[in-house]
Every structure is written in C-alpha cells, then in structure tokens.
C-alpha cells in the first residue's frame, strides 16, 4: 500500500519501481492514502477511447497515467480532480494546472490532453461541483451548500494542486522541477487567488482577463445589465444603437489612441475622450440609432462603472470605449425577470443570499449600490465573510519573487466582462504595497515588480479570445505558421523567463477570424490550437505595460515588423469616467 501524509515524505511500501523513470506502477496509485483524498481510478491510457467518446477520434499521445479522485475537506465537499501524467521519458519534469471559466464545474479533459502532448503532468478540477448539463453558468449547486461556495472560491483549486503534487511525487519518485498555472476569466481569478494566497503552489503563472476583486466583478456585471437592459426597459439599448456607438468611438478616437487611424480597434482606449452626446436624438427625431437623454446617461454609466450613488466611490472600474460589439454577449438584450445565464445572477441568488426567488422576484432591481455593497461583502457564507473567501487582499509577493517566481498577465482592452483597468489597478497595487511596506521609492518599487511580473494589455482583444485587434497572443499555442517561441506562445514565454531568465518584453499578437484560441483550455489555456484556422491577417507587437506598439513610419501596416515598442503616450487619463 502507498501512504503519503500531508507534508510528509513518501512511503512506497511493497511497490517495485515500474521503470528507471517511475517509482510506482500507475495502477498502484489507486491505493494511495492522502488526508481527505480518495483516489477513484488510476490507469495507464494508451487509447483516448478509454477517456471519453469526445476524445476518441483524437490521436493519443504516448502512454500516460490517468488518476481521478475527489477531496472532502468538509462533510459537504466533493472536489473532483483529474491528473494526467506522461510515463517515463515522455514527462518533461513539470506540472501544469488549468483554470475553469465562469462557474463551470467540469473536468476539462481536452485541456489535459493538450498538456500531456506538451509533456506536462496536467491537472484539472471541477472546484467542488458539477453544473447542470448545458448550463455552464448554473449555480444551483450552491443553494443550501455554503461549503461548496468556499470550495469554488479558493479551496478547491489549492487542495487539488496539493493532492496532485503528492500523487506525482509517489508516481515519479520526485517533485516536479517547475509548476505552472494557466487560466483566463474566472480561471484567471483562480490564478490570482492562488498567487496571492499560496505563494509556493506555483512558480509561474499565465493569467488572463481577471481581477482579484471577484465580488466587484459580479457587481460590475450587475451594474451594466441593470443600466443597459433591466432598470429602464423602455430605454434599453438596442443592437443597432450599440453598433452606432461603436462606430462613433472609432470615428472620434482611432488615430488619437496611440495606434493607426485605419485600425478597427483602439490601441489605448484611455486616450479616447469619447463624446457620446454626438449620437443624441435631435428634437422630434424618433426611431433610428440615435440615443435618448436617458440612453446617453446609461452609456456614460457603463463606461464609468459601478459607483456608490452617495459618495461616488468606485466599486469596480468601468469598461472601455471600443468594447461595444461584444456587449450583447454580456448585458444588452436582457429582459425582466433576469435569467441565471450570467454569473452575477447565480452568485446573488444561489450563493450570497440563498434566495431562489431573487431573480424570479426581480429583487435585483432594488439593489442599493450604497448600503447593499458593504453588507454583501460582509455576508457570512460557509463560515467566512464573502469578502474574505471570494477576494484576496494580500499583495506581499516578496517570498514568491525571491524564489524566482514569474507572472505573465494579459487583458484585452475590449473586454466588456471584466474591466481591463482592473489589471492596470492590480499591477499598481503591487507597486503601492512595496512602497508602503518597504519604504521604497515608486521607481524602485516599479522596477522590482517588473522583475517578476509583466502585464500585457492587448488592443482589440475581448474577453480572453476574439476581437477586431491582434487578440491571439498564443493563449492556446502559436497562431498557424508562427514558431513555438517566447514571442508567439505564452507558456513558452513563461518557461523561458522562469527557467532561463529570458524576460518577455513583448508578445506578437495576431488577428484571427472566427473565434477563440482553439481546443486546448477553453478559457485561454496554452495546450491547443485552432486546427483549421488560417494564418493571421494582421500581426502586431503586444508590449509589456506600460509600453505600446508604435508604427515605425514605413512598412506593412499589417505586419508586426513595422512596429516597435515604445513608452506610453503622455495624454493617458485616469480611466475614471473621463472618456465618456
């Protein structure tokens, strides 16, 4: 029997080494004993029809050990995880964990397949719940199960990582040389949570379109949906009006944003002093795409973001001009009573308030962004304040930095779901923490943060993938025709920085028609690639923040070689509503 206690050494009682590279047979891992962990299956996979019909047509990589199990830190917890480990020389000595988007409770075997193809031992977890079929944003699993809310918030990912590391040590007879995390959206939030709570879980992160303020993100989504659709149904924004807004943004701002006048996206939307009032309906004008006075106020409120109506305090940054063409995916076109098709609904109804009538009874219409926000953050769920379990206030990453850890974070300027300025604010919070804690100058603190953390703000990228700009930065592997190197693949960039000290000063983004980053990790993972995609029709450097790509003055405007990274344009504004 294999026994491995938490924090203890490995005991391989009665187990012979399977090969010079392995300390245990895969099947023997089913007998492994870990605190609160039950291993339900351990088998060597040689054909993908052993995994699922959905993968059966894919070509199997070299044999790998597939371990399935669950973790029960509380009586109501059932955190499922799956770990795929390449056997023998096929393992690259590294561990990778992939995040989940939204409230998605699933085991992303498509992502683990991509991971083992890159020779990683790869883990995914359902974070303690399974969604109703066909309902990725379903949160009914949380109603009456507060411990599962905490499992989703932070416990599920961390415990799955810990269990996986111990199983790997038993199988390989050694620890992984490096551990990397990759995720976007809620998967990015999970990554930030890991980074800020458990600084030794990973030594490298690729984190996309996220914020450390998970509650604030749900409040921002509620705010935008109330403004655009639900609070003023007679003035709800129509799609033709949203398209007109986007056209006006480009007309006013393209060429004055640090990019080219011909760009169908904004390079730095903070430079956009967009005047929405140009779309105001003229006296007697009805119909068409003009905006009523209330609709003009609605658009301004969306760009400004959720605010305390009494004090003006910012609850979350607003989204940026240029993001309009994706508003329909998130907050326009909704009707009362709201359906739980976006996470804010399930969060409030099933998790925070535990009230199944919250959406059907339209109680969200009376949400008070003054009094209800602090009450919500202080609400006890699963024995913890929501503001404690769902958010992480720590910004002390000194130990992570000293251990050689690195972070690549990216965010799309056109994200209408998680505001891009949240990423800028997070970077600034790391700098401010060093200034406060270690009494450093801002310049020294900035240099220290830049030594282990790089932020890439991607023009024309929406939420994790897609958009009118050079959105594909290798979130799912290089674009067709590009090399597997640190400029075209985010995971390779992270590996080179962590393992060889090669700093990623820029990535090369490509505009791809027709969708997301491929079949690897659907929330932005590095393991797939769009099998049938053609080469990009435009490429451009994506520079480490605060630098931006500047046209050299000559050469192909659709080619990255005609651009260089340079300092930010001096007219950048604060982003607190001044662009509306």
N, C-alpha and C positions, 0 to 999 in steps of 0.2 A: 504493500500500500504506500502511496505517495502522501507525505504530510508536509504541509508548509504553513507555518503560523505567520500572522501579520507581523512584519518587522523582524522575523526570524530568518535563520538560514534554511537551506534546502536539505531535506532528508529524502533520499531515494532508497527506500528500504526494499530490498529484494528485486530491484529493477536493473537489468543489464542495459548497457548503452546500445542503442539501436545501430549506430554507426559512429565513426570517429567524430562526426559533427553533431550528433544528438546525444543527450543524456537520458532520454526516455523514449519508449515507443509512443506513438500518438494515442493509441487506444488505452494505454495505461493512465492517461490523464483523466479519464472518467472516474478514477478512484482518488483523485487529488482532493485533499481536505483543506479548505480555507475557511476562515471565520466568516459566517453569514453568506457563503458562496456555495451553490450547488451546481456541479458540472453535470449537464444532462446528456451530452453527447461528445465524443471525441473520436474522430475517424480520419483516415487518410483519404483524400479526394483525388481521384485520377481522371474522373469524367464529370462534367458540370451537371449532367442529369441527376447526379447524386444530390445536388443542391436544390434545384428548382426547375420546373419546365421553362420558366422565363429565361434561364441561362443556358438551357440545354443545347442551343444552336451555336453558342459561343465556343471558340476554341479554348480548350483547357490549358492553363499554364502547366509548368512542371508540378509534380505532386505536392500537395500541401496538407497540413494538419488542420482540420476544421474543428474548433471547440465551441460548443454552445453551452450557456449556463444562465443562471439568474442569481441575483443578490437580494438579500432580505434584511436590510438594516433595521426595519421596523416590522411589526406584525402585518401591516397593510402594504408593505413594499414588495414589488416583484420586478426588479430591474433586470431585464434581459440583455445579454450581450453576446456577441459573436466575434471570435478571434480566428483569423486565418494565418497560418504560419508556414512559409515555404520550408521545404525539408532540405536538409543537407546543405550543399554548396549554393543552392538557389537563394538562400537568405543573405541579404546584404548587411546583416548585423543591426538593422534599425527597426524601430517601432513607429507606427503611424496610427493616429485616431482621427476619425472623420465625424464632423458635426451633423446635426439634423436641422432642417429648416422649419420654421413655424412651430406648431405643436405636433409635428409629425412624429408619431410613435411607430417606428418601424425599424427593421434591421436591413440596412442598405447593402445587400449582397452585391449589387452592381458596383458599388464603391470599393468593397473589399476585393472583388475580382481585379479591379484596376490596380489596387495596392499590391497584391501579390505578383501581378505582372511586372511591377516595378521592383519586385523582390523584397518588399516590405512585409513584415508581420503587421497585419492591419486589423484594427478593432472598430466595431460599430456597436451602438447601444440604442435601445428604444427609450431610454431615460425613464423607465418605470411604468410605461403604459403602451397600449395598442389603440390606435384610432379606429373608429367605425369605418368599415370598408368604403372607399371612395370619398372620404371626408378628412383630408389632411389637416384641416384646422379644427376638427372636432375636439371639444374639451369636456364632453360629458363624463369622461373617465374621472375627472377631478371632483365632480359633485359628490359631496359626502365623504371624500377621501383626501383630507388635508395633507396627510403624509406624502401622497403622490405628488402634490403640488411642490413640496420641498425637493422630492426626488428629481422632478423635472427641472427645477430652478438651478440646482448645483450638485446635489448629492449623487444623482445617477451617473453623470459623466465621470466624476472623480473616482467613485468606487469601481466603476468599470475599468478605468485606467489602472487602478491599483491591482485589481484581480488579474487583469491581462498581463501585467508585468510579472506577477508571481508565476503565472502559468508558463510564460515564456522562459523564465529562469529554470523552471522544472524541466521543460522540454529541451532547451538548448544547453542547459548547464552553465549559463552565463547571463548576465544582464545585457540588454541592448546597448550598443555603443551610443546611440542617439535616439531621442524620442521627439516626434514632431506631431503637431496638431494642425488640422486644416478644416476650416468651416466658414460659411457665409450666412448672413441674415441671422436667424436665431442660432444657427451653428456658429456664427461669428461671436454672438453674445456668449455662447457657451465657452468659446475660446478665451474671450476676455475674462470671464469668470474664473476659468482655470488659472490663467496667468496671474490674476490679482489675488486669488485665494490660496493657491497651491503652487508656489513658485518653483518647486522641484519636480512637478509632474512631467514637464516637457522642457527641452532646451531650445525649442524653436517653434514658431507659430506663423501660419499664414491665415490672416483674419480678414474677412471681407464684410463690408456694409453692416456695421454693427455699432452698438453703443453700450457702455457699462450701466446705463440707466434703463433697464428693461421696463420698469413701470412707466417711466416717462415716455418710452416708445409707444406703449399701448395707449397712454393718454393722448399722445400726439395723433395717433391713428383715429381715436375717438373724436378729437377736435376737428380734424379735417373732414371726417364723414358727417359730423353734425353741420359744419359750415356748408359743405358742398351739396349735401343731399337731404338731410333729415330734419334740421331745425327750421328751415324755411322752404317747405316743399314747393310753394308757388314760385320761388326764385331759384330752385335747384339748377345747378349748372348743367347745360346740355352739351353733348359731344361737339356739335358744330361751334358752340361758343368757346369750348376749351381749345379746339383747333385754331380758332381765331386768336385766342390769347397767345398760343404758341407762335403763330405767325408774327404777331406783333412783337413778341420778345426777340425773335431773330432779327426782325427789321430794325429794331431800335439798338440792339446790343452786339450782333455779330460784327466783328472787326474792331470793337471797342472793349473786348474782353481778354485781350492778350493773344487771340487767335486770328484767323483769316476771315475776311468779310464773306467769303464764299462757303465757310463752314456751316453745315446744317446743325450745329451744336455750339455750345459756349465753352471756351477753354477754362475760364474762371468766372463763374456767374456772379461772384461777389462784386465784380466791376460793373454789373448791369444795373443801371439806375432806371429800371423799367417803370414806365408810367402807364398803368392800366387804364387810366381815365380816357385815353385816346379811343377806347372802344365804347365809351358811354353812348347810350341811345340819344339821338337828337330829339328835341321837342316834337311830339306827335309820332315818333318812329316806333313802330311795333314789329314784332317778328324779326327774322334775320338773326345775325350773330352778335348784335350789339348787346351791351350789358346795362341792366337797370342800376340805379344807385345802390340798392342792397347787394346786387351781384358784384359790383366793384368793391364794396366793403368785404364781401366774402372772399374774393381773390386776395385782397390785402391781408386778411386774417390768416389765410392758408400760408402765404409767404412769411408772415410774421411768426406763426407758430403759436402753440397754446400759451396763454398768459393768464395770470391772476387778474381778473377784471377790476379788482380794488386797488392793487399795488402796482400792477404792470410787471410783476416778477415773471421771468421766463421759466416755464416748466420744461420745455424742450425747444431746441432750435427749430426754425421753420424750414420748409423745403425750398428749393431754389428755382428761380426762373429758368426755363429750359426743360423742366421735367414734365410738362403738361401732357404729352402724348401718352403717358402711362397712368394718368390719374384714374382712368376708367377701371384699371385693374384693382384699385385700392379704395377709392372713396367717392367717386362720382357715379351717378346712376343707381344709387341705393334708394330703397323705399321703406317706409314705416309699415309694420314693425320690422326692425332690423333683423336680419338673419345671421346666424353664427358662422358666416362664411369668411370672416376676417378675425384674427386672433383677439382683437380688443373685446369683441362680444363674448367669446368664451371665457376670457380672462375675468371680466367683470361678473358675468352670470354664474359660472361654474366654479371659479377659483376664489376670487376675492370675496364676493358676497354670498355665494352658495344659495342663490335665489333663482330657481328655474323660471320664474315669471319676469325676470329682469328685462329680457329682450321682448317677449310677447306683450308684457305690460307697458312697454315703451318708457321704462323708468330712467333710461339713459338721457332722455330729453330734459330732465331736471338736474342733471349732474352739474354741480357747482364747482367751477374751477378755482374758487377761493377756498371755501370751507371743506369741500369733499376731498381735495387732493391730500392734505396732510392726514386726514382721517383714514384715507385709503392706504397711504404708506405706513401708517402705524397699526393697521389691522393685523391681528394675530391669526395666522394660518399654519397649522402643523406645528404649533409651539414656537413659532418665530414670527417676528414682525415681517410683513411683506417687504419693507424697505431693506431689511437685513438679508432675507433669503433671495430676493429677486435682483437686488443691486449689490454692488461691491464698492465700498468707499476707499479701500486701501490703494495707495499709489506708491508705496515703498517697494521698488523693484531692485534695490541695491544688491540683494543676495543673488537674484536672477542674473543681473548684469555681471557680477563678479564671477559667477560660474560659467560665463561665456554664452548665456542665452541671447537669442536674437528674435526680433519680431518684424515681420513684414505685414503691414496693414494696408488695405486698399479700400476705396469707397468711390462710388460713382457720383459725379456731380448732379446727375439727373435722377437720382434715387427719390421717388415720391413716398417711400415707405418708412425708411429710417433716414432722417435728415443728414446730408453729408457733413454739415457743420458739427455734428456730434463727434465725428472722427477728428476734426481740427481741434475741437474743445478737449478731447481726450489727450491728444499729444500735448496740448498746453498744460493740462492738469499734471502731467508727468514732470514737466519743467517747473511748474509752480511748486510742486511737492519738494523738489530738490532745493529750490531757493529757500523755502520755508524751513525744511528740516536740517539742511546742511549749510545754510547761510551762504550759498553760492551766488555769484552774480548771474543775471539772466543769460549772459553769453556763455559762461562756463556750464551752467545747467543745460542749456540747449545743446552744446557740444557733447555733453555726457549722454543725454537722451539719444542724440543722433548716432552715438557709437554702438547702440544696441537696438534701436527702434527706428524704422523708416516707414513713413506714410506716403502712399501713392494715391493722389486724387485724380480720378480718371475722367476726362471730359467725355460727355456723351454716353456714359455708362449708366444704365438704370439700376435696378435692384439685383445685384450680383452678376447679371449677364444681360446681353441685349442692349440695343440703343442705336442712336444715329452717329455715334463717335467711335473712336478706336477702343471699343469696350473689351475686346478679348486680349487679356494680358497674360494668357497662359494659365488661367484658373483651372483649366481641365487639360493641361498639356499644350504644347505649341500649336499654333494655327497650321493648317496644311502648308507644307513647303518650308516651314521655319525649322531651324535646328533646335535640338533639345539642349538649350543652354540657359544661362542665368538671366538673359535678357528676354527670353521667349517662354519661359516656364517658371512659374512662381516657386514651385517646390525645389527645383534645381537652384534657383537663386538663394533660397533659404539654406539648402545644403552647403552651397559654396561659402556662404557667409559664416555659418556655424562651424563648419569643418575645416575651412581653408582661409578664413579671414578675408574673403573677397567681398567687399561691400557692394551691394546693389544700388548704384547711383541712378539707374534708370531701367525701365522695362520698355519693351516695344509692344504697343497696342495695335491691334488690327480690327478693322470694321468687317464683320461677318454678317451676311444676310441670313435671316431665317432662324433665329432662336438662340438658345442657350449654349453653354460650353460643352455639351456632349453627354456621354453616357457614364462618366465616372461617378463623381459625387454630385447629385442633382442640386445641391445648394452651393456649388462652387468648388468642388474638390479637384485635385490635380491628376486624377488617375485615368481619365477617359480621353475623350477627343471626339469630335464630330466626324463620324466615319465617312459620311457622304458629302461633307462640306467642301466647297471650293476654296481657293486661296483668297485672302482678304483683298478687297478692292481699294483699301486705303490703310496705311500704317503711319504711326507717329510715336515719337518717344513719350513715355509717361515718366516724368521726372520725380525724384524724391522731393517731397514737400520741404520747403515752400517754393522750390523752383518750378518753372513751367517750360514747355517746349516753345521755342521761338523760331519762326521761319528765317532761314539764312539769307533770304532775298533773291536767291536763284535756285533753280532746280525744280523737280517734280513736286508739286504741292500735295500730291497724294502719297509721297514716299517719305519714310522716316529719315532717310539720309539727308533730306533738305532742311532738317530742323536740328536745333541744338538746345540743350538745357541751359536756362539762364535764370536769374533772380526774378522774384515776383514783381509785377507791375505795381508802382508806388500808390496807385489810387484805390487799392483794396479797401473796402469798407468793412464795418464790423459784422455785417450779416444779420443784424437785429432789426429787420424790417425796413431798412433804408432803401432796398431795391424795389419796393412796391409803391 
